[in-house]
Amino acid sequence: MDIPTYIKNSIQQVEGDAKIWIDEFLQRLSTNANILEVGSGTGRDANYIEKKGYIVIRTDIYPEFIEYQNEKYKKKVLFFDLKQEIIPDNFLKKFDGLFVRSVLNHFSFEEIKEILRRLKLVLKSNALFAFNLPNNIFSQKIIDYLKQENFNLISLNISHKDGWVYIIVSSPYPQTSL
């Protein structure tokens, strides 16, 4: 990934169907909710969410994004690799919300299953998890797997306009172990 070019060409406003999805996610959370964002990138979504009064813990795997947000917004962004086997200790405090936009599309279905299994460990009981996938890789297998892992489907919106499927699920019970 050519991150400097990505940063230069990225849209800095939340808009369209993505904005509707994020607003729905936030409306279902209390304003004192703490949200873990995986893959913060340029900080666009975290900035939008924070302006609405929420607390966002930002993460990314790429040092360039971490440095960019630190320099531009004076925001601390934690390093987090979704493929690591162990969830970092500072994430185990349990979050009210988990937000993952335009990240899971970089993984195979088998990798997504493993990532979802590990990520649910950071969620409080009945926490919300919002993520999206491109229309061309989204499938019923994802929904079936979420049900198997005891997530409750709250919202699924297919955007033909921007080519993404926007999903919100909740975790029905406290997660304690892998």
Long-range contacts (C-beta under 8 A, 24 or more apart in sequence): 1-62, 3-62, 3-64, 3-65, 4-64, 6-41, 6-42, 7-42, 7-64, 7-65, 7-68, 10-41, 10-42, 10-44, 11-44, 12-42, 12-44, 13-44, 13-48, 14-44, 14-45, 14-48, 16-159, 16-161, 16-162, 17-157, 17-159, 17-161, 17-162, 17-164, 17-166, 18-101, 18-132, 18-159, 18-162, 18-164, 18-166, 19-48, 20-157, 20-166, 21-130, 21-132, 21-155, 21-157, 21-166, 21-168, 22-48, 22-49, 22-99, 22-130, 24-155, 24-168, 25-97, 25-99, 25-128, 25-130, 25-168, 26-52, 26-54, 28-128, 28-154, 28-168, 29-54, 29-96, 29-97, 29-128, 30-96, 33-96, 33-97, 34-95, 34-96, 34-97, 35-95, 35-96, 35-97, 35-98, 35-99, 36-91, 36-95, 36-97, 36-98, 36-99, 36-122, 37-99, 37-100, 37-101, 38-80, 38-82, 38-98, 38-99, 38-100, 38-103, 38-119, 39-82, 39-100, 39-101, 39-102, 39-103, 40-65, 40-69, 40-77, 41-65, 41-102, 42-68, 42-69, 43-68, 43-69, 43-72, 43-73, 43-75, 43-77, 45-99, 45-101, 46-75, 47-73, 49-99, 54-97, 56-99, 57-91, 57-95, 82-107, 82-115, 82-119, 83-111, 83-115, 85-118, 87-118, 87-119, 87-121, 87-122, 91-122, 92-121, 92-122, 94-122, 94-123, 94-124, 94-127, 95-122, 95-123, 95-124, 95-127, 96-124, 96-127, 96-128, 97-127, 97-128, 97-129, 97-130, 98-122, 98-123, 98-127, 98-128, 98-129, 98-130, 98-131, 99-130, 99-131, 100-129, 100-130, 100-131, 100-132, 101-130, 101-131, 101-132, 102-132, 102-164, 103-131, 104-131, 104-132, 104-133, 105-132, 105-133, 105-134, 105-137, 109-139, 109-141, 109-142, 112-142, 112-145, 113-145, 116-145, 116-146, 116-149, 116-151, 117-149, 117-178, 118-178, 120-149, 120-151, 120-171, 120-175, 121-175, 121-176, 121-177, 121-178, 122-175, 123-171, 123-175, 124-171, 124-174, 125-171, 125-172, 125-173, 125-174, 126-170, 126-171, 126-172, 127-170, 127-171, 128-154, 128-168, 128-169, 128-170, 129-168, 129-169, 129-170, 129-171, 130-166, 130-167, 130-168, 131-167, 132-164, 132-165, 132-166, 132-167, 133-164, 133-165, 133-167, 134-163, 134-164, 134-165, 135-159, 135-160, 135-163, 135-164, 135-165, 136-163, 138-165, 142-167
